Amino acid sequence: MNPTDPDVEGQWTLLALSSRASFEATALDPAKHYWFRVNALGAAGASPFSDPAKGFSTPLP
């Protein structure tokens, strides 16, 4: 996850290691844009990261 610029490598934070096909990011600031990327890990090693995808956290009620 990256809250600012997806092109700045040092801004990325690892959220989880998971074997699931989906993931829910929690404890995000409300009404804020975030960038996400994923990669896979298998017998051949780690894949490159996906292209960044922009998401928006839910505003407070």
DOTORTI-757136 format. One record per residue: x negated, y, z negated of N, C-alpha, C, O, CB in turn. Coordinates in Angstrom, 2 decimals. Each point is the difference from the previous one (the first is absolute). Glycine has a CB too. Example, Ala and Ser with C-alpha at 12.3 -4.5 7.8 and 13.67 -1.06 7.14 Angstrom:
<recs>
@n_x=-13.19&n_y=-5.69&n_z=-7.80&ca_x=0.89&ca_y=1.19&ca_z=0.00&c_x=-0.90&c_y=1.20&c_z=0.00&o_x=-1.04&o_y=-0.02&o_z=-0.66&cb_x=2.93&cb_y=-1.15&cb_z=-0.59
@n_x=-1.54&n_y=2.22&n_z=1.97&ca_x=-0.82&ca_y=1.19&ca_z=-0.06&c_x=0.77&c_y=1.09&c_z=-0.73&o_x=-0.51&o_y=1.11&o_z=-0.17&cb_x=-0.67&cb_y=-1.74&cb_z=2.32
</recs>
This chain:
<recs>
@n_x=-0.85&n_y=-1.16&n_z=0.00&ca_x=0.85&ca_y=1.16&ca_z=0.00&c_x=-0.90&c_y=1.23&c_z=0.00&o_x=-1.08&o_y=0.00&o_z=-0.59&cb_x=2.95&cb_y=-1.23&cb_z=-0.62
@n_x=-1.40&n_y=2.27&n_z=1.88&ca_x=-0.74&ca_y=1.24&ca_z=0.10&c_x=1.01&c_y=1.15&c_z=-0.03&o_x=0.86&o_y=0.07&o_z=0.88&cb_x=-2.76&cb_y=-1.17&cb_z=0.45
@n_x=1.82&n_y=1.99&n_z=-2.31&ca_x=0.99&ca_y=1.08&ca_z=-0.09&c_x=-0.33&c_y=1.23&c_z=0.84&o_x=0.79&o_y=0.94&o_z=0.03&cb_x=-0.31&cb_y=-1.76&cb_z=-2.29
@n_x=-1.61&n_y=0.84&n_z=2.93&ca_x=-0.38&ca_y=1.23&ca_z=0.70&c_x=-0.27&c_y=-0.22&c_z=1.48&o_x=0.91&o_y=0.16&o_z=0.82&cb_x=-1.87&cb_y=0.65&cb_z=-2.94
@n_x=-0.26&n_y=-1.17&n_z=2.46&ca_x=-0.42&ca_y=-0.07&ca_z=1.40&c_x=-0.44&c_y=-1.43&c_z=0.33&o_x=-0.98&o_y=-0.48&o_z=-0.57&cb_x=0.27&cb_y=2.91&cb_z=0.52
@n_x=1.40&n_y=-3.12&n_z=0.95&ca_x=-0.36&ca_y=-1.39&ca_z=0.30&c_x=-1.36&c_y=-0.15&c_z=0.67&o_x=-0.53&o_y=-1.11&o_z=0.07&cb_x=2.93&cb_y=0.65&cb_z=0.14
@n_x=-2.98&n_y=1.55&n_z=0.27&ca_x=-1.30&ca_y=-0.07&ca_z=0.65&c_x=-1.16&c_y=0.10&c_z=-0.98&o_x=-1.16&o_y=-0.18&o_z=0.40&cb_x=2.20&cb_y=1.18&cb_z=1.60
@n_x=-0.76&n_y=-0.72&n_z=-3.28&ca_x=-1.05&ca_y=0.09&ca_z=-1.01&c_x=-0.09&c_y=-1.34&c_z=-0.73&o_x=0.84&o_y=-0.32&o_z=-0.84&cb_x=-0.47&cb_y=2.83&cb_z=0.55
@n_x=-1.38&n_y=-3.29&n_z=0.63&ca_x=-0.13&ca_y=-1.37&ca_z=-0.52&c_x=-0.04&c_y=-0.04&c_z=-1.53&o_x=0.57&o_y=-0.91&o_z=-0.59&cb_x=-1.79&cb_y=0.30&cb_z=2.68
@n_x=0.58&n_y=1.56&n_z=-2.72&ca_x=-0.13&ca_y=0.01&ca_z=-1.46&c_x=1.29&c_y=0.29&c_z=-0.74&o_x=0.02&o_y=-0.10&o_z=-1.23&cb_x=-2.32&cb_y=0.80&cb_z=1.58
@n_x=3.37&n_y=-0.34&n_z=0.34&ca_x=1.27&ca_y=0.31&ca_z=-0.64&c_x=0.91&c_y=-1.23&c_z=-0.17&o_x=1.02&o_y=0.10&o_z=-0.67&cb_x=-1.20&cb_y=2.17&cb_z=1.63
@n_x=-0.18&n_y=-3.40&n_z=-0.38&ca_x=0.86&ca_y=-1.18&ca_z=-0.06&c_x=-0.11&c_y=-0.70&c_z=-1.35&o_x=-1.10&o_y=-0.12&o_z=-0.55&cb_x=0.85&cb_y=-0.16&cb_z=3.03
@n_x=1.39&n_y=-0.18&n_z=-3.01&ca_x=0.07&ca_y=-0.71&ca_z=-1.27&c_x=0.62&c_y=-1.37&c_z=0.22&o_x=1.04&o_y=-0.11&o_z=0.66&cb_x=-0.85&cb_y=2.30&cb_z=-1.93
@n_x=-0.81&n_y=-3.23&n_z=0.74&ca_x=0.56&ca_y=-1.34&ca_z=0.08&c_x=1.17&c_y=-0.11&c_z=-0.97&o_x=-0.16&o_y=0.26&o_z=-1.19&cb_x=-2.09&cb_y=-1.24&cb_z=1.85
@n_x=3.42&n_y=0.61&n_z=-0.15&ca_x=1.17&ca_y=-0.15&ca_z=-0.85&c_x=0.17&c_y=-1.42&c_z=-0.51&o_x=0.39&o_y=-0.20&o_z=-1.15&cb_x=0.68&cb_y=2.04&cb_z=2.40
@n_x=-1.35&n_y=-2.83&n_z=-0.41&ca_x=0.23&ca_y=-1.39&ca_z=-0.42&c_x=-0.67&c_y=-0.97&c_z=0.96&o_x=-0.30&o_y=0.33&o_z=1.15&cb_x=2.47&cb_y=0.35&cb_z=-2.18
@n_x=-2.40&n_y=-1.88&n_z=0.53&ca_x=-0.36&ca_y=-1.15&ca_z=0.82&c_x=1.18&c_y=-0.95&c_z=-0.10&o_x=0.43&o_y=-0.35&o_z=-1.10&cb_x=-2.97&cb_y=0.61&cb_z=0.72
@n_x=3.07&n_y=-0.67&n_z=1.51&ca_x=1.23&ca_y=-0.78&ca_z=-0.02&c_x=0.04&c_y=-0.99&c_z=1.16&o_x=-0.59&o_y=0.24&o_z=1.05&cb_x=1.78&cb_y=1.66&cb_z=-2.15
@n_x=-0.50&n_y=-3.01&n_z=0.89&ca_x=0.22&ca_y=-0.96&ca_z=1.08&c_x=1.41&c_y=0.14&c_z=0.58&o_x=0.41&o_y=-0.80&o_z=0.84&cb_x=-2.03&cb_y=-0.77&cb_z=-1.94
@n_x=2.34&n_y=2.58&n_z=0.67&ca_x=1.38&ca_y=0.22&ca_z=0.47&c_x=0.01&c_y=0.81&c_z=1.30&o_x=-0.96&o_y=0.69&o_z=0.33&cb_x=1.77&cb_y=-0.77&cb_z=-2.71
@n_x=0.30&n_y=-0.01&n_z=3.08&ca_x=0.16&ca_y=0.74&ca_z=1.27&c_x=0.54&c_y=1.40&c_z=-0.22&o_x=0.08&o_y=0.78&o_z=0.95&cb_x=0.30&cb_y=-2.95&cb_z=0.20
@n_x=-0.01&n_y=2.51&n_z=-2.39&ca_x=0.50&ca_y=1.35&ca_z=-0.28&c_x=-0.56&c_y=0.47&c_z=-1.33&o_x=-0.47&o_y=-0.81&o_z=-0.81&cb_x=2.60&cb_y=0.37&cb_z=2.12
@n_x=-2.09&n_y=1.74&n_z=-1.53&ca_x=-0.55&ca_y=0.59&ca_z=-1.22&c_x=0.76&c_y=1.29&c_z=-0.29&o_x=0.32&o_y=0.76&o_z=0.91&cb_x=-2.61&cb_y=-1.77&cb_z=-0.47
@n_x=2.58&n_y=1.25&n_z=-1.71&ca_x=0.65&ca_y=1.24&ca_z=-0.41&c_x=-0.96&c_y=0.80&c_z=-0.87&o_x=-0.39&o_y=-0.44&o_z=-1.08&cb_x=2.68&cb_y=-0.65&cb_z=1.18
@n_x=-2.68&n_y=2.25&n_z=0.38&ca_x=-0.87&ca_y=0.89&ca_z=-0.77&c_x=0.86&c_y=0.71&c_z=-1.05&o_x=1.05&o_y=0.54&o_z=0.31&cb_x=-2.63&cb_y=-0.21&cb_z=1.67
@n_x=1.11&n_y=-0.35&n_z=-3.22&ca_x=0.73&ca_y=0.64&ca_z=-1.09&c_x=-0.87&c_y=1.07&c_z=-0.65&o_x=-1.19&o_y=0.11&o_z=0.30&cb_x=2.51&cb_y=-2.23&cb_z=-0.70
@n_x=-0.72&n_y=2.89&n_z=-0.48&ca_x=-0.70&ca_y=1.06&ca_z=-0.75&c_x=-0.58&c_y=1.07&c_z=0.92&o_x=-1.07&o_y=0.55&o_z=-0.28&cb_x=0.53&cb_y=-2.23&cb_z=-1.49
@n_x=1.24&n_y=1.97&n_z=2.85&ca_x=-0.42&ca_y=1.08&ca_z=0.90&c_x=0.65&c_y=1.30&c_z=-0.43&o_x=1.07&o_y=-0.01&o_z=-0.62&cb_x=-1.35&cb_y=-1.62&cb_z=2.52
@n_x=-0.35&n_y=2.74&n_z=-1.59&ca_x=0.62&ca_y=1.30&ca_z=-0.26&c_x=1.24&c_y=0.13&c_z=0.87&o_x=-0.03&o_y=-0.41&o_z=1.17&cb_x=-2.21&cb_y=1.45&cb_z=-1.76
@n_x=3.33&n_y=-0.49&n_z=0.06&ca_x=1.24&ca_y=0.11&ca_z=0.78&c_x=-0.11&c_y=1.02&c_z=1.13&o_x=-0.71&o_y=1.00&o_z=-0.11&cb_x=1.97&cb_y=-1.64&cb_z=-1.93
@n_x=-0.54&n_y=0.36&n_z=3.12&ca_x=0.12&ca_y=0.90&ca_z=1.15&c_x=-1.37&c_y=0.41&c_z=0.56&o_x=-0.25&o_y=1.19&o_z=0.22&cb_x=2.40&cb_y=-0.35&cb_z=-1.18
@n_x=-3.01&n_y=-1.82&n_z=1.17&ca_x=-1.35&ca_y=0.27&ca_z=0.50&c_x=-0.34&c_y=-0.97&c_z=1.12&o_x=0.41&o_y=-1.16&o_z=-0.03&cb_x=-1.11&cb_y=2.03&cb_z=-2.24
@n_x=-0.06&n_y=-0.40&n_z=3.26&ca_x=-0.47&ca_y=-0.86&ca_z=1.09&c_x=-1.24&c_y=-0.77&c_z=-0.46&o_x=-0.86&o_y=0.53&o_z=-0.71&cb_x=1.78&cb_y=1.08&cb_z=2.44
@n_x=-0.99&n_y=-2.85&n_z=-1.31&ca_x=-1.16&ca_y=-0.85&ca_z=-0.25&c_x=-0.33&c_y=-0.74&c_z=1.29&o_x=0.87&o_y=-0.22&o_z=0.85&cb_x=-0.27&cb_y=-0.05&cb_z=-3.31
@n_x=-1.86&n_y=-0.10&n_z=2.60&ca_x=-0.44&ca_y=-0.83&ca_z=1.12&c_x=-0.31&c_y=-1.39&c_z=-0.53&o_x=-0.53&o_y=-0.15&o_z=-1.10&cb_x=-0.41&cb_y=2.16&cb_z=2.33
@n_x=1.28&n_y=-3.03&n_z=-0.44&ca_x=-0.25&ca_y=-1.39&ca_z=-0.37&c_x=-0.67&c_y=-0.73&c_z=1.16&o_x=0.22&o_y=0.33&o_z=1.17&cb_x=1.77&cb_y=-0.31&cb_z=-2.74
@n_x=-2.80&n_y=-1.01&n_z=1.23&ca_x=-0.59&ca_y=-0.89&ca_z=1.00&c_x=-0.18&c_y=-1.36&c_z=-0.65&o_x=-0.06&o_y=-0.11&o_z=-1.23&cb_x=-1.13&cb_y=2.03&cb_z=2.41
@n_x=1.12&n_y=-2.95&n_z=-0.37&ca_x=-0.15&ca_y=-1.37&ca_z=-0.51&c_x=-1.09&c_y=-0.73&c_z=0.77&o_x=-0.37&o_y=0.40&o_z=1.10&cb_x=2.80&cb_y=-0.44&cb_z=-1.78
@n_x=-2.92&n_y=-1.02&n_z=0.08&ca_x=-0.87&ca_y=-0.92&ca_z=0.73&c_x=0.26&c_y=-1.41&c_z=-0.53&o_x=0.58&o_y=-0.17&o_z=-1.07&cb_x=-2.34&cb_y=1.97&cb_z=1.45
@n_x=1.33&n_y=-2.78&n_z=0.37&ca_x=0.22&ca_y=-1.40&ca_z=-0.36&c_x=-1.33&c_y=-0.64&c_z=-0.40&o_x=-1.07&o_y=0.40&o_z=0.45&cb_x=3.04&cb_y=-0.54&cb_z=1.13
@n_x=-1.86&n_y=-0.86&n_z=-2.44&ca_x=-1.17&ca_y=-0.75&ca_z=-0.43&c_x=0.29&c_y=-1.48&c_z=0.20&o_x=0.99&o_y=-0.52&o_z=-0.52&cb_x=-1.65&cb_y=2.31&cb_z=-1.18
@n_x=-0.19&n_y=-2.45&n_z=2.45&ca_x=0.19&ca_y=-1.42&ca_z=0.28&c_x=-1.32&c_y=-0.74&c_z=-0.01&o_x=-1.01&o_y=0.53&o_z=-0.45&cb_x=3.04&cb_y=0.01&cb_z=1.80
@n_x=-2.01&n_y=-1.76&n_z=-0.85&ca_x=-1.20&ca_y=-0.84&ca_z=0.02&c_x=-1.14&c_y=0.65&c_z=0.78&o_x=-1.17&o_y=-0.22&o_z=-0.30&cb_x=2.64&cb_y=-1.80&cb_z=0.11
@n_x=-1.12&n_y=2.81&n_z=1.19&ca_x=-1.02&ca_y=0.66&ca_z=0.83&c_x=-0.46&c_y=1.33&c_z=-0.59&o_x=-0.87&o_y=0.66&o_z=0.56&cb_x=1.88&cb_y=-1.75&cb_z=1.43
@n_x=-0.45&n_y=1.47&n_z=-3.13&ca_x=-0.39&ca_y=1.26&ca_z=-0.63&c_x=1.10&c_y=1.04&c_z=0.10&o_x=1.15&o_y=-0.32&o_z=0.29&cb_x=-3.53&cb_y=-0.19&cb_z=0.24
@n_x=2.01&n_y=1.75&n_z=-0.76&ca_x=0.97&ca_y=1.10&ca_z=0.00&c_x=0.15&c_y=0.59&c_z=1.40&o_x=-0.97&o_y=0.14&o_z=0.75&cb_x=0.39&cb_y=0.37&cb_z=-3.13
@n_x=1.81&n_y=-0.17&n_z=2.71&ca_x=0.27&ca_y=0.67&ca_z=1.28&c_x=-0.29&c_y=1.49&c_z=-0.16&o_x=-0.14&o_y=0.49&o_z=-1.11&cb_x=1.91&cb_y=-2.21&cb_z=1.72
@n_x=-1.85&n_y=2.43&n_z=0.51&ca_x=-0.07&ca_y=1.45&ca_z=-0.08&c_x=1.32&c_y=0.54&c_z=-0.58&o_x=1.02&o_y=-0.68&o_z=0.04&cb_x=-2.62&cb_y=0.77&cb_z=1.94
@n_x=1.56&n_y=1.11&n_z=-2.51&ca_x=1.22&ca_y=0.63&ca_z=-0.50&c_x=0.92&c_y=0.36&c_z=1.16&o_x=-0.45&o_y=0.29&o_z=1.11&cb_x=-0.80&cb_y=0.59&cb_z=-3.10
@n_x=2.54&n_y=-0.90&n_z=1.71&ca_x=1.00&ca_y=0.45&ca_z=0.98&c_x=-0.14&c_y=1.50&c_z=0.20&o_x=-0.67&o_y=0.68&o_z=-0.77&cb_x=2.25&cb_y=-2.55&cb_z=0.12
@n_x=-0.93&n_y=2.38&n_z=1.69&ca_x=0.11&ca_y=1.44&ca_z=0.13&c_x=0.81&c_y=0.52&c_z=-1.18&o_x=0.93&o_y=-0.68&o_z=-0.45&cb_x=-1.07&cb_y=0.57&cb_z=3.00
@n_x=-0.19&n_y=1.29&n_z=-3.08&ca_x=0.77&ca_y=0.55&ca_z=-1.12&c_x=1.45&c_y=0.27&c_z=0.38&o_x=0.30&o_y=0.43&o_z=1.12&cb_x=-2.41&cb_y=0.58&cb_z=-2.01
@n_x=3.00&n_y=-1.25&n_z=-0.05&ca_x=1.43&ca_y=0.29&ca_z=0.16&c_x=0.41&c_y=0.97&c_z=-1.10&o_x=-0.37&o_y=-0.18&o_z=-1.16&cb_x=0.83&cb_y=-2.10&cb_z=2.21
@n_x=0.30&n_y=3.29&n_z=-0.69&ca_x=0.41&ca_y=1.02&ca_z=-0.96&c_x=1.34&c_y=-0.37&c_z=-0.63&o_x=0.93&o_y=-0.40&o_z=0.69&cb_x=-2.18&cb_y=2.16&cb_z=0.62
@n_x=1.33&n_y=-1.62&n_z=-2.63&ca_x=1.23&ca_y=-0.26&ca_z=-0.72&c_x=0.34&c_y=1.20&c_z=-0.88&o_x=-0.82&o_y=0.89&o_z=-0.20&cb_x=0.36&cb_y=-3.36&cb_z=0.22
@n_x=1.68&n_y=2.48&n_z=-0.53&ca_x=0.48&ca_y=1.10&ca_z=-0.85&c_x=0.65&c_y=-0.60&c_z=-1.23&o_x=0.90&o_y=-0.83&o_z=0.11&cb_x=-0.55&cb_y=2.35&cb_z=1.90
@n_x=-0.80&n_y=-1.10&n_z=-3.20&ca_x=0.58&ca_y=-0.53&ca_z=-1.23&c_x=1.36&c_y=0.62&c_z=-0.25&o_x=0.28&o_y=1.13&o_z=0.41&cb_x=-2.58&cb_y=-1.48&cb_z=-1.36
@n_x=3.15&n_y=-0.39&n_z=0.27&ca_x=1.37&ca_y=0.42&ca_z=-0.27&c_x=0.02&c_y=1.19&c_z=-0.96&o_x=-0.68&o_y=-0.01&o_z=-1.02&cb_x=1.47&cb_y=-2.34&cb_z=1.39
@n_x=-0.01&n_y=3.39&n_z=-0.04&ca_x=0.13&ca_y=1.13&ca_z=-0.93&c_x=0.74&c_y=-0.42&c_z=-1.27&o_x=0.77&o_y=-0.95&o_z=0.02&cb_x=-0.78&cb_y=2.54&cb_z=1.93
@n_x=-0.24&n_y=-0.88&n_z=-3.02&ca_x=0.75&ca_y=-0.24&ca_z=-1.24&c_x=1.46&c_y=0.38&c_z=0.20&o_x=0.30&o_y=0.91&o_z=0.78&cb_x=-2.37&cb_y=-0.49&cb_z=-2.15
@n_x=2.99&n_y=-1.12&n_z=0.68&ca_x=1.43&ca_y=0.33&ca_z=0.15&c_x=0.34&c_y=1.39&c_z=-0.53&o_x=1.15&o_y=0.42&o_z=0.05&cb_x=-0.63&cb_y=-2.85&cb_z=-0.24
</recs>
